[in-house]
Amino acid sequence: MGWHKKGYFNFGGQGPLSQQTLNAIVQGYEQIQDWGPFGTSVNAWLQQERAKTRQTIAEEVGTASETITLTENVTVGCNIALWGLPWQTGDHILLTDCEHPGIIAAVQEIAHRCGVTYSTCPIRETLNEGDPTTVIQQHLQNNTKLAVLSHLLWNTGQVLPLKAITRVCHQYNVKVLVDAAQSVGSLPLDLPDTEVDFYAFTGHKWLCGPAGVGGLYISPETFEAIRPTFIGWRGLNLNEQGKPISYKDTGERFEIATSAYPQYMGLTSAIAQHQQWGIAAERYRKICELSGMLWERLCSLKGLTCLRTSPPEAGLVSFQLENMAHKPFVKDLEKEGFLLRTLADPDCIRACVHYFTTLEEIEALVKTIKEKL
């Protein structure tokens, strides 16, 4: 694959597909066309493949398949939860100051339509010292109904203590929606143990699956608290005449209609490959080992400062240049075959290290950065 010829450090943006995953997608499309894209046999097979993908995802995040809704990406999952809650005028939503613009915009639109207020709390300042749980607790209001936060912050790489935060929020009857764009596929997860209400994630980043397939976990205790906003046949129970009679009582309730099902097969294949290498905890330890090496080497360079003052908690390593603009620097690195990205808030460069990143790739990246400083 072409990305193997590059120093790829953009897993937090999109993970590359392995040849095996790509083959699974192509074979899925070929099988559909061989049987005919619509018919009794192919439809039964696609239903089995959807169930297989849902079960594979559930095993990766430590939950039952019934709690998983198949979505297109993180933003869709967050919107299912955001628009499904019964908002009333005067309700309040709390966000952290490290959330993705797509989620912020959705909250702003809810505020506009429903008379809801929202505010942000300063989580970024707890990167190197401070207690994010306390910060969130201090910013809850009497009318707060939902806290929106990321498990693994996409800009600084901080891992928030999700279970502690969730427990504090629940003490105030506040539900918790998690943007899990960076955590699924990198952190070992047991979602029921976190006690979180909603956990929205994607398969195209750290899981290295195809774009267009993600998921939403809804805790059993919270499931009936939201209602579908977009509605389609996949979420419905039908009578003998094909008329809708009720919603399904599993995560399928929030699924809509026809999807690019071979993409599901690609994600199933990608997750299986990760699990063949090792369990999630083993992969996470390797990610931290390698990101620690990158962080240590970057910290030794003059003219460069890492955002973290201690080794990374995951595979994201963000840093700033003291005397050079970030965007031209990243473009120059890409010309040299190293793919990183810039972030706007805070203004920094982010490198992402996976468990299969090699030490040689890390050393080559650091050497090239040093030469350009």
N, C-alpha and C positions, 0 to 999 in steps of 0.2 A: 504494500500500500504506500501511496506517496508520502503520507505523513511520517513514515519511518525514516525518510531521508532528511527530516527536519528535526530541530530541537523543539519538540512540542510541549509547551507549558501553558496551555489554554483549556484545561479540562473543566475549569469553572465556567467557561463560556459554552463550549461544546466538546464532548469527547469524540475522538475518531472511531470509526467503525472498523472492527477486525474483518478479515476476509471471511471468516466463518459466519459472522453476523450478516454481512452483505449477502452472502450466499443464501442464508435462511430467508432473507427478504425476497430475493429473486426467485427462489424455489417456491415460495408462497404464491407469488403472482403467477408463475408458470402452472402451478397446480390448479389455481382458480380458473385460468383460461383453458386448461386441459379438460376440466369437468364441465365448464360453462360457468360464467360468473354468477348465475342465479339459478338455483335448482334445489331439490330436496337434499341431495347428497352433499353438495358443496355448502349449503347453509348449515347443515348439521355439523359438518367438519369445522366451519368457522366458529360456530358456537363453542365447540370443544377447545379450539385454539384460544378464544377469548378467556374461557375459564382457566386454561393452562397459564396464560399470561398473568391473570389476576392472582392465581395461587402462587406463582413464582415470585411476584412482587411482594405478596403477603409474607412469604417465608423470609425474604430479604429484610423486611422491616419488623419482623417478629410479631405478626398479628394473624388473625383469621381472615380468610379471603372475603368473607361476607362484609367486612368493614372497609373494603377497598372499592372505590369508584375509579374506573379507567377514564382518564382525561387526555387532553392534548399536551398540556404543559402545566407549570406551576401557576401561572396567572389564571388559567381556567379554573383550577381547583380552588384558588383563593376566592374567585368570584362566585363560585357555587355557594361557598359558606357565607360570604359577605352579603349577597343578595337574597339568600335564603332565610336569614334571621328576621324575626318580626320587629323591625325598627319602629320606634315611636318618637314623636317630637320631644326633643330634650335629652335623648340618649347620648352617650358619649363613647367614642372609640379612642383608645390609646395606642399610638404607634411608637416605635423607637426611631431614633434619628439615623438608622442604618438600613432603612427599608428601600426596596426597589421602586422606581418611579411608577411602574405599572400598578402596583398595589396602592401606592399613595393616591394615584389618580382615581382609582375605584372608590376609595374611602371618600375622597373629595366629592365625587358624584353622588354617593349615598347621602352625604351631608347636604348637598344641594337639593336633592329630591325629597328627602325624608325629614328635614329639620333636625338632623343629627349634628352634634359638634365633635371635633376631634382635636387632639394635641399630640405632641411628641415629647419623649423623655430622652435625656442625654446618656445613651448607652455607650457611644463611641469613647467617651472619656474614661470608661472603666476598662479599656483594653489592657493597660499595664498595672493599674491599681484601682481599687474600689469594688463594690459589690453590686452587680447589675440587678440582682433580686431586690435589694433594698431600694435602688433607684426606681424600679417599676412600681414597687409598693407605694413609694412616696408620691408618685404621680397618678395613682388611681383616684378617681373622683366618686362621689356618692352615686352619680348617674352613669358611671362607666359600665358598659355591657360587654365589651370585647376588647381584648389586648391583641395587637398584631405585632409579631416579632419574627425574626429569623433565628433558626437554631444555630447555624454557622454563618456568621456575617460575611456577606459577599465582598465587602471592601477591605475589612481589616483582618479577617481570618479568625476572629474571636469565636469561641464556642460558648454559648450561653448555657447556664445551668437550668435546663428546661424543666426538670421535675420540680425543683425548688420554686421556680417562677410560677409554674402552673398551680402548685399548692397554695401559694400566696394569693393568686388571682381568684381561685375557687373559694377561698375564705371570704372574699368580698362579692361572691356570686358573679364573677367576671369570667366569661369564656375566653379561651386562648386559641387563636389561629396562628399557625406557624408556616412561614415561607421556608420550605425545606429544599430550596434549589441546590444548595451546596452540601447538604448533609447526607442525603440518600446516595449511597455508593461510596461514601468516604467514612462516615462514622458508623460504628456498630450500633444497631437500634433495636429496642424493644418498646414499641410505641405504647402498648397498654400500660407498661410500667411508668411511662412519663406522665400519665394521666391527662395528656393533652386532649383538647376537643377536636381540633381540625389540624391536619398535617398535609400540606400540599407539596408535591414533588414532581420531578421530571425524570425521564429515562435517558435524555440526550446529553447529560453532562457527565458526572462521575461514573455513571453506569455504562457509558459508552454505547448507548443504544441509539436508534434512529430518532431524528426530530419528529415530533408529532405524537408521541406517546408518553403519558405521565400518569399520575394517580393522586387521589385524595383519600386519606384515612379520616374516617369520622368515628369517634368513640361510640360504643353502644349506648352509653348514658346520654349522649348528645344527639343521637340520630334523629329522634322525632322533634328536635327543637328547630329544624330548618325544613323548608319546603322547596320543591324544585322551582327554578325560575325558567329555564329552558326545558321543554318536555318533549319526549319522543317515544317511539315504540319500544326501545330497549329498556326503558324504565317502567313499563306498564304490564299489568296482568290483563289479559284479554279473555272475553267469553267465547263461546263456540261460534258466534257470529262475527268475531273479530273486533268487537267493540271494547273500549277500555272500561274496566270495572274498578281498578284500584292501582295504586303504585306498588312496585315490588318492595319487599321488606328488607332488602340488602342494599349494598352500595350501588348496585345496578340502577336503583331508583333515579340517580342523577345522571345516568348516561342517556344519550339522545337517540342516535340513529346510525346509519351506515358510516363506517370508518375505513381507513386504509389498513385492513386487517394484516397484510403481510408485515407491516411495521410492528405490529404486536409480536409477530413471530421473531422479528429481529431482536426486540428487547428480551424476549424469553431466552433466546440464544446468548445474548450478551451477558445476562445475569448468570446463566449456567457456566459460562467461561470463567467469570470472576470466582464463582463458588468452587470450581475445580482447582483454582490456585490456592485457595484457603478460605477459612471462615472470615466473616466480616471483621472480627477482632484482630485476626492476624494481618489482614490487609491494612487495617487502620494503623497497626504498630509499624508496618513497613512504610506507610505514607509519612508518618511522623518522623521516623528515622531519616528518611531521605529529605524531607522538608527541613528538618533540623540541620542537615549538612549544608543545604543551600543557604539557609538563614545565617549560619555561622560564617560561611565563606563571604557572603555579601556584607556582613557586618565588619569584615576585616578590610573592606575597600575604602579608600579615602574618597570623599566627594559623594558618598551614598549613605543614607540612613534608613534602616528598617523601621517600620511602624512599631513592631513589637520589640520590647527590650528583653524578652525571654524567648526560648525556642517555641516554634509554632505548635498549636494544638491540633492542627490538621494540615492539609496540603496546600493552603493558600499562604503565600509569602509576599507581602506588599512592602514596597520601599519607595523612597523619594530621592531624587538627585538634587544636590545642593546648588549646582551652578548651570544646569542644563534643562531645557524644556523636555517634558516627558514624551509628547506625541512624536516629534521628529526622531527621538532616541529609539522608540519602539519600532518605528518604520525602518530605521537603519538596521536594527536587529533582525527584522524580518528579511531584509535583503541578504543578511548573512545566514539565513536559514533557521532563526530562532523566533518562535511565535509566542509573544506575551501580549498583554493588553494594558491600556491606560484606564484609570477610573477618575471620575470628576470630583467625587466628594467622599473622602478627601482626595485631593489631587495627588495621584500616586501611580506607580506601575505595579502590576500584579503578575506574579509567576505562580503557576499551579503544578504541583508535583504529585504524581500518582504512584501506586505501589510498584508499577512496572517501569517507571522512569529509571534510567540507568545512571550510575555514578559518573560515567563518561559524559553523558549529556549535561549533567550538572556542572562538571568541571569545565566543559567546553563553553557553556553559557557564561560562567563567572569569568573565564579568561577573556571572552569577547567583550563583556561589559567593562572589565578593567582596562582593556585596550582603548575603549571609546571614551572613558571618563577623562 
